[in-house]
Amino acid sequence: MAQTVGRTVAAPLLFLNLIMYLIVVGFASWCLNKFINGQTNHPSFGGNGATMFFLIFAILAGVMGIASKLAGANHLRAWRSDSLAAAGSSSLVAWALTALAFGLACKQISIGGHRGWRLKILEAFIIILAFTQLLYVLLIHAGVFSKKYGPGYRDNDYPATGADPIHKGTAGAVPGTRVV
């Protein structure tokens, strides 16, 4: 049980973030479509000067968040340090894009004006995701501090000598030469 503390905490958070990122992509793409078509007078849309930038970064954050959750699911399945690299880097980029969208959501809220319920829900989801994605990034990188929380960055599962397991005793030999 001690080896899976990070995994058991990160798995439900991964699933929750995946669902939230799917909702963000759906709402942001609908709103961007209405914005491009010039239908800002739609009762459930509205918007202000920050809306276009917010929607673009919300879609980018949503798509990158979904991709990072796929890499994260692979990491949770394998739970090794080599899968941690892909999951950790993609989740960090997804968090950075979500943080940018979070800043634009705050700017859109501070500008004010009429914002429909879809934009308000999108703003709320981005604000919540900024914190839950940060928590997820910290959870999958927790192995740095202790093997109790994750696979860590230094596994001892691999041979330290670089020996070739197929051709025993030929480590470092030049191909085509005979080892005596």
N, C-alpha and C positions, 0 to 999 in steps of 0.2 A: 504493500500500500504506500509506503514511503516514497517509492520510485515514481508514483503516478499522481502526486499532489497537484503539480502544474497542469497535467493533462486533464484531470477531472474538473478543474476549475476553468480551464481555457475552452473546453469543448462546448459547454452551454453558451458561453459568451460568443464563440465563433458562430454558432447557429443563430443567436439573436442578432448579431451584427449583419450576417448574411441576409436575413429577412428584412432588416431595416434598410440595408443598401439597395435591395430590390425595390422596396417601396420608394426610396429616394429617386432611383432611376425612373420609375413610372411617373411619379408626380412631376419631376423636373422636365422630363421629355414632353409631357402633356402641356405644361406651362410654357416651355420654350416654343412649342408648336403654335400655341395661341399668340405668343408674343411676336413670332415671325410673321404670322398671318395678319397682324395688326388688330387683333381682337382683344385689346386690353380693356375694353369696356364690358367684357364678359363679367357677370355678377360674381363669379367665383375666382376671378383672377386679379385684376387691378395692377398694382405695381408702382414703381418709382424709378429714379435714375440708376439705382444700383441693381435693378432686377435682372437685366441682361447678363451682367457679369456674374451675379449670384447663380443664375441658372446654368451658365456654362461651367462654372467650377463645381456646382452640385452634381451635374452629370459626370464630369471627369472624376470626381471623388467617388461617386457611386459605381462607375465602371471599374475603377482601380480597386475599390473596396471588394467588389465581387470577385475579381481576379485574385486578390490577396487571400480571400476566404477559401478559394479552391486550393491554393498552395498551402494554406493553413490546415485544410482538411487532410491533405496528403502528409503533412508533417505530423499531425495528431495520429494518423494511422501508423506511420513508420516510427515516429518518436526517436529520431537519431539526429546527431549533430549535422550530418550532411543535408538533411531535409530542412533543418532549422535555418540554413542560409537563405534559401528561397522564401520560406515563410516569413522570416524576420525582415528581409529587405523589402519584400512587396508590402508587408503590413506597415512598415515605416513610411513608405512612399504614399500609401493610401491614407495614413494618418496626416501626413503633411498636406495633401490635397484637401482632406476634410477640414483641417485647421484653416486653410485659406478660405474655403467655403463658409466656415464658421465666422471668420472675420467679416466676410461680405454679408452674411445673415445679420450680424450685429449692426453693420452699417445700414442695411435696408430697414431694420427695425427702428434705428435712431432717426432716419430721414422721415419715416412715418408716411402718412397718406393712406389712401384706401388700398388695402391688400386683402385679397379674397382668402377664403378658408383653405384653399389648396396651397397657396404661398405660405400661409401661417403654419400649416402642418409640415410643409417642406422645411421651413426655418427651424421648427421644433425638432424634427428628426435630425437635421444637420447638427444642431447644438447638442443633442443627446449623443449622437455618434462621435462627436469630437472627443467626448470623455470616455465612452465605452471602448472606442478604438485605441485610445491611449492606454487604457487599462489592459486591453488585449496585447498590445505591443510589450508592455511591461511583463505580463505573465509569460509570454513565450520566450522572453529574454531572461527570465528569472533563473535559468540554469547556470548563468554566469556566476551567481552567488553561491549556489549549492546544488549538488546533484539531486538533492531531495525534491527540487522544484522542476527539474527538466534535464534533458540529456547533456546539457553543458556544451562547451566549445572544445573540450579535449577528451575524446573518448579513447579508452585503452583497448578497443576492440580490434584495432588495426595493428599489423606488425610494425615495429619501430625501425627495423633494419632495412626495409624496402625490398626484402627477399621476394623472389618470384615463386608463388606457391606451386606452380605447374612444373617449372624446371628448378628443382631444389639444388642449391649450390651454385647456380649460375647468375646470381644477383650481380649486376654491374658488368656482365660480360657483353662484349660487342656482338651483335647478331652476325652469324656466319663464321665465328671463330670457335675453336675447340677449347673447352676448358679441361685441363688435365688435373 
